[in-house]
Amino acid sequence: MYLTKWTLASDDGTIVQIPVDRFRKGFVRAFKQRHPAARQRQALLKAGAEIIYEIGDEGCTSWRTAVKSLRKGDVLCIEALALLPDERIPGKLQPAADLIEALDEIRDKRAVIYETSTGRRSDNREELKAMRADAIKALGAGGRSLPSAKAKENGGKGGRRAKVFTSRDIERAELVWSAIKKYPRWQDVKAALPDGFTVDRAYKLWGARHALPKSKKR
């Protein structure tokens, strides 16, 4: 965890002092070479984050550490929303479902997510929808990629909007996907999944379904 009094930015070689905002906090999750921690920290400092929580630091093992510290009116800054959910762990929520849970907790605290790479905020309904759609798409691809240049230009507005699912939709879909005895055929799965939730999307999120054991002949 980093606690700063002033942020230092040096894009063109000059040092610029930027006053921090005590209502702004940052969250860093280094992900392969695509999202280096140093670049994320620099972006959060420029955004005025007073405290930065980084996965791997002492006491910070999950987004829950940062979200627990939030109060009404606080802003949690992050490079890309797809970096918020925890890694896939057997027996735990999958990243997409974990993301929805994190967003629900932040909303319940009346705090805001600010995405530094696009300028989008979760207190803007349309920007939240676009952020969430981009994040779920990136998580499904397994790369946690940054939002597209188009999203950076216009906050994700314009073009066909991706379907957005609630945490309840995600949980229901995962239950259907794992209940092979109850939904053994693909047509059964398709009929039981939430409206708009495709088999392809489920496969990207949770992988292949395990085959049912063959029944013994009597």
C-alpha positions in Angstrom: 0.0 0.0 0.0 1.3 3.4 -1.0 0.4 6.6 0.9 1.3 9.8 -0.9 1.1 13.5 -0.1 1.9 14.7 -3.6 1.9 12.8 -6.9 4.8 13.1 -9.3 4.4 12.9 -13.0 7.2 13.0 -15.6 5.8 12.2 -19.0 8.1 14.7 -20.8 11.0 14.7 -18.4 9.6 17.4 -16.1 8.4 16.9 -12.6 4.9 18.1 -11.9 3.3 18.2 -8.5 -0.3 17.2 -8.5 -2.3 17.5 -5.2 -3.8 14.3 -4.1 -7.5 13.9 -3.4 -8.2 12.2 0.0 -11.4 10.8 -1.5 -9.4 9.0 -4.2 -7.8 5.6 -3.8 -6.1 3.3 -6.3 -6.0 -0.4 -7.0 -3.1 -2.1 -8.9 -3.0 -5.7 -10.1 0.0 -6.5 -12.3 -1.1 -8.9 -15.1 1.6 -10.5 -17.2 3.5 -8.0 -19.4 0.3 -6.4 -20.7 -0.4 -4.5 -17.4 2.9 -3.6 -15.6 2.4 -2.4 -12.1 4.7 0.7 -12.6 2.5 2.0 -15.4 -0.7 1.5 -13.4 0.8 3.3 -10.4 1.8 6.2 -12.5 -1.7 6.5 -13.9 -3.2 6.3 -10.4 -0.9 9.0 -9.1 -1.9 11.3 -12.0 -5.5 10.7 -11.1 -4.8 12.0 -7.6 -5.0 8.8 -5.6 -3.9 9.3 -2.0 -3.7 5.6 -1.1 -2.8 2.8 -3.6 -3.5 -0.8 -2.8 -1.4 -3.3 -4.8 -1.9 -7.0 -5.0 1.1 -8.7 -3.5 1.8 -6.0 -0.9 1.5 -7.0 2.7 -2.2 -7.4 3.6 -3.5 -6.9 0.1 -4.5 -10.2 -1.5 -7.8 -9.3 -3.1 -9.9 -6.3 -4.3 -11.7 -6.7 -1.0 -8.9 -5.0 0.8 -9.3 -1.8 -1.2 -13.1 -1.9 -1.3 -13.3 -2.4 2.5 -11.6 0.9 2.9 -14.1 2.8 0.8 -16.5 5.3 2.3 -19.5 7.1 0.8 -18.3 9.5 -1.9 -14.9 7.8 -2.3 -13.5 7.0 -5.8 -11.5 3.9 -6.5 -9.2 4.5 -9.5 -8.1 1.5 -11.6 -6.4 1.3 -15.1 -9.0 -1.1 -16.5 -12.0 -2.6 -14.8 -11.0 -6.1 -16.0 -8.1 -5.9 -13.5 -10.4 -5.7 -10.5 -11.6 -9.3 -10.0 -9.4 -12.0 -8.5 -7.7 -14.8 -10.3 -9.6 -18.0 -11.1 -9.3 -20.3 -8.1 -11.0 -23.7 -7.8 -14.0 -23.5 -5.5 -14.2 -19.7 -5.7 -16.2 -17.4 -8.0 -15.1 -17.2 -11.6 -13.6 -13.7 -12.5 -16.7 -12.5 -14.3 -18.9 -13.3 -11.3 -16.3 -12.0 -8.9 -16.3 -8.7 -10.9 -20.1 -8.3 -10.5 -19.8 -9.0 -6.8 -17.1 -6.3 -6.5 -19.2 -3.8 -8.4 -22.2 -4.5 -6.1 -20.1 -3.9 -3.0 -18.8 -0.7 -4.3 -22.3 0.5 -5.2 -23.6 -0.5 -1.8 -20.9 1.7 -0.2 -22.0 4.6 -2.5 -18.5 4.8 -3.9 -17.4 5.1 -7.5 -15.0 3.3 -9.8 -12.9 5.5 -12.1 -11.2 3.8 -15.1 -8.1 5.8 -15.8 -7.5 4.4 -19.3 -10.9 5.6 -20.6 -12.1 8.3 -18.1 -15.3 6.3 -17.6 -17.0 6.3 -14.1 -19.5 3.9 -12.5 -21.8 6.8 -11.4 -22.6 7.3 -15.0 -25.1 4.6 -16.0 -24.1 4.3 -19.6 -20.4 4.4 -18.9 -20.8 1.7 -16.2 -22.6 -0.5 -18.7 -19.8 0.0 -21.3 -17.1 -0.6 -18.7 -18.7 -3.8 -17.4 -19.3 -5.1 -20.9 -15.6 -4.5 -21.9 -14.4 -6.1 -18.7 -16.5 -9.2 -19.1 -15.4 -9.5 -22.7 -11.7 -9.2 -21.7 -12.1 -11.7 -18.9 -13.8 -14.2 -21.2 -10.8 -13.9 -23.6 -8.5 -14.6 -20.7 -6.2 -11.6 -21.5 -7.7 -8.7 -19.4 -7.0 -6.4 -22.3 -7.4 -2.7 -22.1 -10.6 -1.2 -23.5 -10.5 -0.3 -27.2 -9.3 3.0 -28.5 -13.0 3.7 -29.5 -14.0 3.4 -25.8 -11.2 5.7 -24.8 -12.4 8.3 -27.2 -16.1 8.3 -26.4 -16.5 6.5 -23.1 -17.8 3.4 -24.9 -20.8 5.2 -26.5 -21.9 4.3 -30.0 -22.1 1.1 -31.9 -23.9 -2.0 -30.8 -24.0 -2.4 -27.1 -22.9 -5.6 -25.5 -25.4 -7.5 -23.3 -24.9 -6.8 -19.6 -25.7 -9.4 -17.0 -26.4 -9.0 -13.3 -24.7 -11.0 -10.6 -27.8 -13.1 -10.3 -27.7 -13.9 -14.1 -24.0 -14.9 -13.8 -24.7 -17.2 -10.8 -27.7 -18.8 -12.5 -25.8 -19.4 -15.7 -22.9 -21.0 -13.8 -25.3 -23.3 -11.9 -26.9 -24.3 -15.2 -23.5 -24.9 -16.8 -22.4 -27.2 -14.0 -25.7 -29.1 -13.5 -25.0 -31.8 -16.2 -27.5 -34.3 -14.8 -30.3 -31.7 -14.8 -29.3 -30.2 -18.2 -27.6 -33.0 -20.2 -28.4 -31.8 -23.7 -27.2 -28.6 -25.3 -30.8 -27.6 -26.1 -31.6 -28.0 -22.3 -28.7 -25.7 -21.4 -29.7 -23.1 -24.0 -33.2 -23.0 -22.7 -32.2 -22.7 -19.1 -29.5 -20.0 -19.5 -30.6 -16.4 -18.8 -31.9 -14.5 -21.8 -29.1 -13.5 -24.1 -26.5 -15.7 -22.3 -25.0 -17.9 -24.9 -23.3 -21.4 -24.7 -20.2 -19.8 -26.2 -20.1 -17.2 -23.4 -20.5 -19.9 -20.8 -17.7 -22.0 -22.3 -15.3 -19.0 -22.3 -16.1 -18.3 -18.6 -16.1 -21.8 -17.1 -14.5 -24.1 -19.7 -15.8 -27.5 -20.9 -18.5 -29.3 -19.1 -17.5 -32.6 -17.6 -19.1 -35.6 -19.3 -21.6 -37.6 -17.4 -20.5 -41.1 -16.4 -21.9 -43.9 -18.5 -24.6 -45.9 -16.8 -23.9 -49.5 -16.1 -25.9 -52.1 -18.0 -28.0 -54.3 -15.8 
